[in-house]
Amino acid sequence: MLKIVPDPPHQNKYTSQTLEDLLVQISEYLVCALTVSRQTIPLHTKPPAQVLTLAAMHEINSAHTLVEVALSRMQSRH
């Protein structure tokens, strides 16, 4: 049987946060990911694994920079 009334949207903990709050939280997650990546470098003794970790660190750092730019643009509007 088909439902006539759709289910309400799923509420999660991020729905009530502002875009600025979400960007700050993303920035914090990226800093944590970068820190974990830095800690794994000494664990990888072979160059291929080190190169992959360094590449991941570069991508995380680039994403963090973009988030910081977005945050600075939002804060300059206020």
DATA-V437129 format. One record per pair of residues at least 4 apart in sequence whose C-alpha atoms are under 7 Angstrom apart, sorted by sequence separation. I is the first residue (numbers start at 1). J is the second residue. D is the distance in whole Angstrom. If there is no record, write none. Layout:
i->I j->J d->D
i->I j->J d->D
//
This chain:
i->11 j->15 d->6
i->17 j->21 d->6
i->18 j->22 d->6
i->19 j->23 d->6
i->20 j->24 d->6
i->21 j->25 d->6
i->22 j->26 d->6
i->23 j->27 d->6
i->24 j->28 d->6
i->25 j->29 d->6
i->26 j->30 d->6
i->27 j->31 d->6
i->28 j->32 d->6
i->29 j->33 d->6
i->30 j->34 d->6
i->31 j->35 d->6
i->32 j->36 d->6
i->33 j->37 d->6
i->34 j->38 d->6
i->35 j->39 d->6
i->36 j->40 d->6
i->37 j->41 d->7
i->40 j->44 d->7
i->46 j->50 d->6
i->47 j->51 d->6
i->48 j->52 d->6
i->49 j->53 d->6
i->50 j->54 d->6
i->51 j->55 d->6
i->52 j->56 d->6
i->53 j->57 d->6
i->54 j->58 d->6
i->55 j->59 d->6
i->56 j->60 d->6
i->57 j->61 d->6
i->58 j->62 d->6
i->59 j->63 d->6
i->60 j->64 d->6
i->61 j->65 d->6
i->62 j->66 d->6
i->63 j->67 d->6
i->64 j->68 d->6
i->65 j->69 d->6
i->66 j->70 d->6
i->67 j->71 d->6
i->68 j->72 d->6
i->69 j->73 d->6
i->70 j->74 d->6
i->71 j->75 d->6
i->72 j->76 d->6
i->73 j->77 d->7
i->74 j->78 d->7
i->17 j->22 d->6
i->44 j->49 d->6
i->44 j->50 d->6
i->41 j->50 d->6
i->41 j->53 d->7
i->37 j->53 d->6
i->37 j->57 d->6
i->34 j->57 d->6
i->34 j->60 d->6
i->30 j->60 d->6
i->30 j->64 d->6
i->27 j->64 d->6
i->27 j->67 d->6
i->23 j->67 d->6
i->23 j->71 d->7
i->20 j->71 d->7
//
